Amino acid sequence: MRHHTASLCRSWLAALLLCSTALALTAVGVSAQDNPGNDVEPPPPPPPPQPVFTGRDRASGQAGNALGARFELGNGAVLVLPAGNRISSSQTFNFSASRTPFRPSDVLVGFVRQGAVLAFDGQIDASRAPVEVSMRQRTLTARPNMKFVLAMEIAGICNATHTARLGGPLCSHWRTLDAHHDPATGRVVAQLPAPGGYRLVFGWIPDAQPAMVDPANL
């Protein structure tokens, strides 16, 4: 009789252990269902910050297509090269305050300069993400019958009108792009879908003059 009772107890203990294990596994399964995020991979780390290059009169650095770059000068001028353009990661760019003598009439008769003359040596296709150039300008008073633009120097064919050499057989031409004043940031801003690789200067042109000038017609 005692042997039978002991055997019965062992059977009950085994059954109780089996039930406890089953309940524990069920609880784990319910917990996993209630928290599906446990099986989701963690998000990838954020991309590294865009490199920033600074200098008093010149800022130089490499800018790849993955991050682009930001160039800042001591006079408050900033050039942002956005990510996404086709740029070699080993290419070095220079953004600077230009020391080359500047004549407003070289841009256009009636051109009035606004601020410092700058230079950016990047001749790139930025149509995917235009390059942005800006300068500090707390306020900008409109001029009657004038349009605010950014004049961009580009290389063109030398002729009787364009004689200033840029190197090799090419001479200085100028193209004007729309520009505006951003009162929220206190800056004048323009976007360049195809930087010319030479000087940049904000200014005013007669309002009758179109904002985009084809150098072939100059």
Summary of the structure (lengths in Angstrom):
residues: 218
radius of gyration: 33.1
end to end distance: 118.4
largest distance: 125.9
contacts: 595
relative contact order: 0.14
helix: 20%
strand: 35%
